Amino acid sequence: MTDERMQARLTELRREYAVGEGRLRDLLQQESTLRETLLRISGAIQVLEELAGAGSDDVPRNVGTNNGAEPDQQVLKVP
């Protein structure tokens, strides 16, 4: 591979790397926003279950379970 081709490839890879970093930042922000939304939803479910008395079977009970999540990920749980 010539020096010119190596430099072109290096430039291309650096650009791709920067694009990937930007995409990763976007995905991490989306994850954070989604986790906050799920936390609010689980809180609303809990309040409605408490208001309903014993908790309705119509409300999904598996919200926030660890369905295949990595062990070090924070998992939201609904009592």
Distance bins in CASP14 RR format, pairs under 12 A and 6 or more apart:
PFRMAT RR
TARGET T0000
AUTHOR 0000-0000-0000
RMODE 2
METHOD distances of the structure
MODEL  1
1 7 0 0 0 0 1 0 0 0 0 0 0
1 8 0 0 0 0 1 0 0 0 0 0 0
1 9 1 0 0 1 0 0 0 0 0 0 0
1 10 0 0 0 0 0 1 0 0 0 0 0
2 8 0 0 0 0 1 0 0 0 0 0 0
2 9 0 0 0 0 0 1 0 0 0 0 0
3 9 0 0 0 0 0 1 0 0 0 0 0
3 10 0 0 0 0 0 1 0 0 0 0 0
4 10 0 0 0 0 0 1 0 0 0 0 0
4 11 0 0 0 0 0 1 0 0 0 0 0
5 11 0 0 0 0 0 1 0 0 0 0 0
5 12 0 0 0 0 0 1 0 0 0 0 0
6 12 0 0 0 0 0 1 0 0 0 0 0
6 13 0 0 0 0 0 1 0 0 0 0 0
7 13 0 0 0 0 0 1 0 0 0 0 0
7 14 0 0 0 0 0 1 0 0 0 0 0
8 14 0 0 0 0 0 1 0 0 0 0 0
8 15 0 0 0 0 0 1 0 0 0 0 0
9 15 0 0 0 0 0 1 0 0 0 0 0
9 16 0 0 0 0 0 1 0 0 0 0 0
10 16 0 0 0 0 0 1 0 0 0 0 0
10 17 0 0 0 0 0 1 0 0 0 0 0
11 17 0 0 0 0 0 1 0 0 0 0 0
11 18 0 0 0 0 0 1 0 0 0 0 0
12 18 0 0 0 0 0 1 0 0 0 0 0
12 19 0 0 0 0 0 1 0 0 0 0 0
13 19 0 0 0 0 0 1 0 0 0 0 0
13 20 0 0 0 0 0 1 0 0 0 0 0
14 20 0 0 0 0 0 1 0 0 0 0 0
14 21 0 0 0 0 0 1 0 0 0 0 0
15 21 0 0 0 0 0 1 0 0 0 0 0
15 22 0 0 0 0 0 1 0 0 0 0 0
16 22 0 0 0 0 0 1 0 0 0 0 0
16 23 0 0 0 0 0 1 0 0 0 0 0
17 23 0 0 0 0 0 1 0 0 0 0 0
17 24 0 0 0 0 0 1 0 0 0 0 0
18 24 0 0 0 0 0 1 0 0 0 0 0
18 25 0 0 0 0 0 1 0 0 0 0 0
19 25 0 0 0 0 0 1 0 0 0 0 0
19 26 0 0 0 0 0 1 0 0 0 0 0
20 26 0 0 0 0 1 0 0 0 0 0 0
20 27 0 0 0 0 1 0 0 0 0 0 0
20 28 0 0 0 0 0 1 0 0 0 0 0
21 27 0 0 0 0 0 1 0 0 0 0 0
21 28 0 0 0 0 0 1 0 0 0 0 0
22 28 0 0 0 0 1 0 0 0 0 0 0
22 29 0 0 0 0 0 1 0 0 0 0 0
23 29 0 0 0 0 0 1 0 0 0 0 0
23 30 0 0 0 0 0 1 0 0 0 0 0
24 30 0 0 0 0 0 1 0 0 0 0 0
24 31 0 0 0 0 0 1 0 0 0 0 0
25 31 0 0 0 0 0 1 0 0 0 0 0
25 32 0 0 0 0 0 1 0 0 0 0 0
26 32 0 0 0 0 0 1 0 0 0 0 0
26 33 0 0 0 0 0 1 0 0 0 0 0
27 33 0 0 0 0 0 1 0 0 0 0 0
27 34 0 0 0 0 0 1 0 0 0 0 0
28 34 0 0 0 0 0 1 0 0 0 0 0
28 35 0 0 0 0 0 1 0 0 0 0 0
29 35 0 0 0 0 0 1 0 0 0 0 0
29 36 0 0 0 0 0 1 0 0 0 0 0
30 36 0 0 0 0 0 1 0 0 0 0 0
30 37 0 0 0 0 0 1 0 0 0 0 0
31 37 0 0 0 0 0 1 0 0 0 0 0
31 38 0 0 0 0 0 1 0 0 0 0 0
31 69 0 0 0 0 0 1 0 0 0 0 0
31 73 0 0 0 0 1 0 0 0 0 0 0
31 74 0 0 0 0 0 1 0 0 0 0 0
32 38 0 0 0 0 0 1 0 0 0 0 0
32 39 0 0 0 0 0 1 0 0 0 0 0
32 74 0 0 0 0 0 1 0 0 0 0 0
33 39 0 0 0 0 0 1 0 0 0 0 0
33 40 0 0 0 0 0 1 0 0 0 0 0
34 40 0 0 0 0 0 1 0 0 0 0 0
34 41 0 0 0 0 0 1 0 0 0 0 0
34 64 0 0 0 0 0 1 0 0 0 0 0
34 74 0 0 0 0 0 1 0 0 0 0 0
34 76 0 0 0 0 0 1 0 0 0 0 0
35 41 0 0 0 0 0 1 0 0 0 0 0
35 42 0 0 0 0 0 1 0 0 0 0 0
35 64 0 0 0 0 0 1 0 0 0 0 0
35 69 0 0 0 0 0 1 0 0 0 0 0
35 73 0 0 0 0 1 0 0 0 0 0 0
35 74 1 0 0 1 0 0 0 0 0 0 0
35 75 0 0 0 0 1 0 0 0 0 0 0
35 76 1 0 0 1 0 0 0 0 0 0 0
36 42 0 0 0 0 0 1 0 0 0 0 0
36 43 0 0 0 0 0 1 0 0 0 0 0
36 74 0 0 0 0 0 1 0 0 0 0 0
36 76 0 0 0 0 0 1 0 0 0 0 0
37 43 0 0 0 0 0 1 0 0 0 0 0
37 44 0 0 0 0 0 1 0 0 0 0 0
37 63 0 0 0 0 0 1 0 0 0 0 0
37 76 0 0 0 0 0 1 0 0 0 0 0
38 44 0 0 0 0 0 1 0 0 0 0 0
38 45 0 0 0 0 0 1 0 0 0 0 0
38 60 0 0 0 0 0 1 0 0 0 0 0
38 63 1 0 0 1 0 0 0 0 0 0 0
38 64 1 0 0 1 0 0 0 0 0 0 0
38 65 0 0 0 0 0 1 0 0 0 0 0
38 74 0 0 0 0 0 1 0 0 0 0 0
38 75 0 0 0 0 1 0 0 0 0 0 0
38 76 1 0 1 0 0 0 0 0 0 0 0
38 77 0 0 0 0 0 1 0 0 0 0 0
38 78 0 0 0 0 1 0 0 0 0 0 0
39 45 0 0 0 0 0 1 0 0 0 0 0
39 46 0 0 0 0 0 1 0 0 0 0 0
39 63 0 0 0 0 0 1 0 0 0 0 0
39 64 0 0 0 0 1 0 0 0 0 0 0
39 74 0 0 0 0 1 0 0 0 0 0 0
39 75 0 0 0 0 0 1 0 0 0 0 0
39 76 1 0 1 0 0 0 0 0 0 0 0
39 77 0 0 0 0 0 1 0 0 0 0 0
39 78 0 0 0 0 0 1 0 0 0 0 0
40 46 0 0 0 0 0 1 0 0 0 0 0
40 47 0 0 0 0 0 1 0 0 0 0 0
40 63 0 0 0 0 0 1 0 0 0 0 0
40 76 0 0 0 0 0 1 0 0 0 0 0
41 47 0 0 0 0 0 1 0 0 0 0 0
41 48 0 0 0 0 0 1 0 0 0 0 0
41 59 0 0 0 0 0 1 0 0 0 0 0
41 60 0 0 0 0 0 1 0 0 0 0 0
41 63 1 0 0 1 0 0 0 0 0 0 0
41 64 0 0 0 0 1 0 0 0 0 0 0
41 76 0 0 0 0 1 0 0 0 0 0 0
41 78 0 0 0 0 1 0 0 0 0 0 0
42 48 0 0 0 0 0 1 0 0 0 0 0
42 49 0 0 0 0 0 1 0 0 0 0 0
42 59 0 0 0 0 0 1 0 0 0 0 0
42 60 0 0 0 0 0 1 0 0 0 0 0
42 61 0 0 0 0 0 1 0 0 0 0 0
42 62 0 0 0 0 0 1 0 0 0 0 0
42 63 1 0 1 0 0 0 0 0 0 0 0
42 64 1 0 0 1 0 0 0 0 0 0 0
42 65 0 0 0 0 0 1 0 0 0 0 0
42 75 0 0 0 0 0 1 0 0 0 0 0
42 76 1 0 1 0 0 0 0 0 0 0 0
42 77 1 0 0 1 0 0 0 0 0 0 0
42 78 1 0 1 0 0 0 0 0 0 0 0
42 79 0 0 0 0 1 0 0 0 0 0 0
43 49 0 0 0 0 1 0 0 0 0 0 0
43 50 0 0 0 0 1 0 0 0 0 0 0
43 51 0 0 0 0 0 1 0 0 0 0 0
43 59 0 0 0 0 0 1 0 0 0 0 0
43 63 0 0 0 0 1 0 0 0 0 0 0
43 64 0 0 0 0 0 1 0 0 0 0 0
43 76 0 0 0 0 1 0 0 0 0 0 0
43 77 0 0 0 0 0 1 0 0 0 0 0
43 78 1 0 0 1 0 0 0 0 0 0 0
43 79 0 0 0 0 0 1 0 0 0 0 0
44 50 0 0 0 0 0 1 0 0 0 0 0
44 51 0 0 0 0 0 1 0 0 0 0 0
44 59 0 0 0 0 1 0 0 0 0 0 0
44 63 0 0 0 0 0 1 0 0 0 0 0
44 78 0 0 0 0 0 1 0 0 0 0 0
45 51 0 0 0 0 0 1 0 0 0 0 0
45 52 0 0 0 0 0 1 0 0 0 0 0
45 55 0 0 0 0 1 0 0 0 0 0 0
45 56 0 0 0 0 1 0 0 0 0 0 0
45 58 0 0 0 0 0 1 0 0 0 0 0
45 59 1 0 1 0 0 0 0 0 0 0 0
45 60 1 0 0 1 0 0 0 0 0 0 0
45 61 0 0 0 0 1 0 0 0 0 0 0
45 62 0 0 0 0 0 1 0 0 0 0 0
45 63 1 0 0 1 0 0 0 0 0 0 0
45 64 0 0 0 0 0 1 0 0 0 0 0
45 76 0 0 0 0 0 1 0 0 0 0 0
45 77 0 0 0 0 0 1 0 0 0 0 0
45 78 1 0 1 0 0 0 0 0 0 0 0
45 79 0 0 0 0 1 0 0 0 0 0 0
46 52 0 0 0 0 0 1 0 0 0 0 0
46 53 0 0 0 0 0 1 0 0 0 0 0
46 55 0 0 0 0 1 0 0 0 0 0 0
46 59 0 0 0 0 1 0 0 0 0 0 0
46 61 0 0 0 0 0 1 0 0 0 0 0
46 63 0 0 0 0 1 0 0 0 0 0 0
46 64 0 0 0 0 0 1 0 0 0 0 0
46 76 0 0 0 0 0 1 0 0 0 0 0
46 77 0 0 0 0 0 1 0 0 0 0 0
46 78 1 0 0 1 0 0 0 0 0 0 0
46 79 1 0 0 1 0 0 0 0 0 0 0
47 53 0 0 0 0 0 1 0 0 0 0 0
47 55 0 0 0 0 0 1 0 0 0 0 0
47 59 0 0 0 0 0 1 0 0 0 0 0
47 78 0 0 0 0 0 1 0 0 0 0 0
47 79 0 0 0 0 0 1 0 0 0 0 0
48 54 0 0 0 0 0 1 0 0 0 0 0
48 55 0 0 0 0 1 0 0 0 0 0 0
48 56 1 0 0 1 0 0 0 0 0 0 0
48 58 0 0 0 0 0 1 0 0 0 0 0
48 59 1 0 0 1 0 0 0 0 0 0 0
48 60 0 0 0 0 0 1 0 0 0 0 0
48 78 0 0 0 0 0 1 0 0 0 0 0
49 55 1 1 0 0 0 0 0 0 0 0 0
49 56 1 0 0 1 0 0 0 0 0 0 0
49 57 0 0 0 0 0 1 0 0 0 0 0
49 58 0 0 0 0 0 1 0 0 0 0 0
49 59 1 0 0 1 0 0 0 0 0 0 0
49 60 0 0 0 0 0 1 0 0 0 0 0
49 61 0 0 0 0 1 0 0 0 0 0 0
49 63 0 0 0 0 0 1 0 0 0 0 0
49 78 0 0 0 0 1 0 0 0 0 0 0
49 79 0 0 0 0 1 0 0 0 0 0 0
50 56 0 0 0 0 0 1 0 0 0 0 0
50 59 0 0 0 0 0 1 0 0 0 0 0
50 78 0 0 0 0 0 1 0 0 0 0 0
50 79 0 0 0 0 1 0 0 0 0 0 0
51 59 0 0 0 0 0 1 0 0 0 0 0
52 58 0 0 0 0 1 0 0 0 0 0 0
52 59 0 0 0 0 1 0 0 0 0 0 0
53 59 0 0 0 0 0 1 0 0 0 0 0
55 61 0 0 0 0 1 0 0 0 0 0 0
55 78 0 0 0 0 0 1 0 0 0 0 0
55 79 0 0 0 0 1 0 0 0 0 0 0
59 78 0 0 0 0 1 0 0 0 0 0 0
59 79 0 0 0 0 0 1 0 0 0 0 0
60 78 0 0 0 0 1 0 0 0 0 0 0
61 77 0 0 0 0 0 1 0 0 0 0 0
61 78 1 0 0 1 0 0 0 0 0 0 0
61 79 0 0 0 0 1 0 0 0 0 0 0
62 75 0 0 0 0 0 1 0 0 0 0 0
62 76 0 0 0 0 0 1 0 0 0 0 0
62 77 0 0 0 0 1 0 0 0 0 0 0
62 78 0 0 0 0 1 0 0 0 0 0 0
63 75 0 0 0 0 0 1 0 0 0 0 0
63 76 1 0 0 1 0 0 0 0 0 0 0
63 77 0 0 0 0 1 0 0 0 0 0 0
63 78 1 0 1 0 0 0 0 0 0 0 0
63 79 0 0 0 0 0 1 0 0 0 0 0
64 73 0 0 0 0 0 1 0 0 0 0 0
64 74 0 0 0 0 0 1 0 0 0 0 0
64 75 1 0 1 0 0 0 0 0 0 0 0
64 76 1 0 1 0 0 0 0 0 0 0 0
64 77 1 0 1 0 0 0 0 0 0 0 0
64 78 1 0 0 1 0 0 0 0 0 0 0
64 79 0 0 0 0 0 1 0 0 0 0 0
65 75 1 0 0 1 0 0 0 0 0 0 0
65 76 0 0 0 0 1 0 0 0 0 0 0
65 77 1 0 0 1 0 0 0 0 0 0 0
65 78 0 0 0 0 1 0 0 0 0 0 0
65 79 0 0 0 0 0 1 0 0 0 0 0
66 72 0 0 0 0 0 1 0 0 0 0 0
66 73 0 0 0 0 1 0 0 0 0 0 0
66 74 0 0 0 0 0 1 0 0 0 0 0
66 75 1 0 1 0 0 0 0 0 0 0 0
66 76 0 0 0 0 1 0 0 0 0 0 0
66 77 0 0 0 0 1 0 0 0 0 0 0
67 73 0 0 0 0 0 1 0 0 0 0 0
67 75 0 0 0 0 1 0 0 0 0 0 0
67 76 0 0 0 0 0 1 0 0 0 0 0
67 77 0 0 0 0 0 1 0 0 0 0 0
68 75 0 0 0 0 1 0 0 0 0 0 0
69 75 1 0 1 0 0 0 0 0 0 0 0
69 76 0 0 0 0 0 1 0 0 0 0 0
69 77 0 0 0 0 0 1 0 0 0 0 0
END
